[in-house]
Amino acid sequence: MIIYVDIDNTICSTENSDYNNSKPRYYQIGKINKLYNEGNDIVYWTARGSGSGIDWSELTKKQLDEWKCKYTRIEIQKKPSWDLFIDDKTKRIEEI
């Protein structure tokens, strides 16, 4: 299974797009790592830089590696920004 996972305020706490000071949520990271260990492809998908045009790739990869996140790939600046996402396949991190 291919699973897309948001980064900010899903596996870390980030206030006001202050990515440099994002704090990892290790319990949530553990849930995603478990899915990876079970053989799923994990794609971290973020809107970091989508509005500002700033490339946060280097920082984001460094953070995920420091936080011991397991993943297949990272997609940065490809995620649209929205207020509500409605889809028949979505789950909140609390439901995993």
C-alpha positions in Angstrom: 0.0 0.0 0.0 1.2 3.5 -0.7 0.5 5.9 2.2 0.9 9.6 1.9 1.6 11.3 5.3 1.5 15.0 6.1 4.4 16.4 8.1 3.4 19.6 10.0 1.0 19.1 12.8 0.7 15.4 12.0 4.1 14.0 12.9 5.4 17.2 14.4 4.1 20.4 16.0 4.7 23.5 13.9 3.5 27.0 14.7 3.0 29.7 12.1 5.1 27.9 9.5 8.2 28.1 11.8 9.7 24.9 10.3 13.1 25.4 12.0 11.5 25.0 15.4 9.1 22.1 14.6 8.9 19.6 17.4 8.6 15.9 16.7 5.6 13.9 17.9 7.4 10.6 18.5 4.2 8.6 19.2 2.8 9.5 15.8 6.1 8.9 14.1 6.1 5.4 15.7 2.7 4.7 14.2 4.0 5.7 10.7 7.2 3.7 11.2 5.1 0.6 12.1 3.2 1.0 8.8 6.6 1.2 7.0 7.9 -1.9 8.8 4.7 -3.8 7.7 5.8 -3.3 4.1 3.9 -0.1 3.1 5.4 2.7 1.0 5.5 5.8 3.1 5.5 9.1 1.2 5.9 12.2 3.4 4.0 14.9 1.6 4.2 18.6 2.6 3.1 22.0 1.5 6.3 23.6 3.0 7.2 26.4 0.6 4.1 26.1 -1.6 3.0 29.6 -0.8 6.4 31.3 -0.1 8.4 29.6 -2.9 11.1 28.8 -0.3 12.8 25.4 -0.8 12.6 23.5 2.6 13.8 20.2 1.1 17.2 20.1 3.0 15.7 21.0 6.4 12.8 18.7 6.0 15.0 15.7 5.1 17.3 16.5 8.0 14.4 16.7 10.4 12.9 13.4 9.2 16.2 11.6 9.5 16.9 13.1 13.0 13.5 12.1 14.2 14.1 8.5 12.9 11.2 8.6 10.4 11.1 5.7 8.0 10.0 6.6 4.5 10.1 5.6 0.9 10.3 9.2 -0.4 9.6 12.8 0.4 7.5 15.2 -1.8 8.0 18.8 -1.0 6.2 21.8 -2.6 3.9 19.5 -4.5 1.0 19.5 -2.0 -1.7 22.1 -2.4 -2.7 24.1 0.5 -6.3 23.6 1.8 -8.5 24.0 4.8 -10.5 20.8 4.5 -9.7 17.6 2.5 -12.6 15.3 1.8 -11.8 11.9 0.3 -13.1 8.4 0.7 -9.6 7.1 1.6 -8.5 9.6 4.3 -7.6 8.9 7.9 -6.5 11.0 10.7 -3.3 10.0 12.6 -5.4 9.3 15.6 -7.3 6.6 13.6 -4.1 4.6 12.8 
